[in-house]
Amino acid sequence: MWFVRTRCQSRIICKEGGLASCANCLYTSWEPDWASVTLGVFVCQGCSLLHRGIPHISRVKSVQQETWDASEVELMAAMGNEPAKAKYEQKVPAFYYRPKHTDCKLLREQWIRARYERNEFEFIEKQEPYSAGYREGFLWKRGRDNGQFLSRKFILSEREGALKYFNKQDARDPKAVMKIETLNATFQPAKIGNPYGLQITYLRDNSTRNIFVYHSDSKEMVDWFNAIRAARFHYLQVAFPGASDEELVPKLTRSFMKEGFMEKTGPKHTEGFKKRWFTMDDRRLMYFKDPLDAYARGEVFIGSKENSYTVLPGLPPSTQGYHWNHGITIVTPDRKFLFACETEAEQRDWIAAFQRVINRPMRPQEYAGKS
């Protein structure tokens, strides 16, 4: 049961026992920390800070530390998270990304604004920027060679099945055509060095290509992200006509399982270890000289234990050359891959990520992507 302090007495404002979830990011705690006394929802501390950014819509109070008026208690008792969800999320498209408490601030803030400030999920016409099947605009794109961000025209067309960008405003031919079939997008603010930074990946000749973009307007950037998800959703509906929304939604976009620096050596295990940036994208372990490189220097396919893939802590005793102290050996049917981590914690995290993939049986379509 949850209690708040009123000017006259403590009153029960929620009779259900058990866990309490934040109305916005679904963060679960034993007790709610904060509440919007104008919207009638309980939120976590992180989301309470975002609610303070829309003071004309939401006024936040501490559940435990502040005194409440009786009228505020009555509103909370009358509304609450579930009735608020029924009101503010009437028409959320299946493809629209619902952020979790671990997601970046941008996604969580725009979800709150879309829900309460813009009422996008009460009026379908407000969803046109990301649900129309076509989107055109300018994004700042990082140059592959010089690392400078330059304004580039982007066009996303479901009819053409592609996202394209153009180097010149009046160019007739695109610089790149990214098929929706292999498209992925994930926000990477820390990696890109911009709070609205988005990493877009696609396959080109069965190799992963990265592009890094941002826009100065936070809503614009999230609209692009959800437009990509919408395009992917509609593509998958055609590709897998019998699949349910619940089956398709997890396939729309994905965050990388793990990223970070490790050292690696070559196939003979006699070459010196070199520091590389590694990205674990499902079963593809890619390594780059720099985190913002457009192309990987190489990729390692990580299969399943049924296919004789294993991960072991440490390195073979015969390993040569200077390297970080915390080794990892990945055994595949063809060879062993040797890596070294700077800290024991990083070694533990990488091994856990590899083990999750290896423990998962391979799907038939994953054999086609095996390199």
Secondary structure, 3 states (H helix, E strand, C coil): CEEEEECCCEEEEECCCCCEECCCCCCEECCCCEEECCCCEEECHHHHHHHCCCCCCCCEEECCCCEECHHHHHHHHHCCHHHHHHHHCCCCCCCCCCCCCCCCHHHHHHHHHHHHHCCCCCCHHHHHHHHCCEEEEEEEEECCCCCCEEEEEEEEECCCCEEEEECCCCCCCCCEEEEHHHCEEEECHHHHCCCCCEEEEEEECCEEEEEEEECCCHHHHHHHHHHHHHHHHHHHHHHCCCCCHHHHHHHCCCCCCEEEEEEECCCCCCCCCEEEEEEEECCEEEEECCCCCCECCEEEECCCHHHCCEEEECCCCCCCCCCCCEEEEEECCCCEEEEEECCHHHHHHHHHHHHHHHHCCCCHHHHHCCC
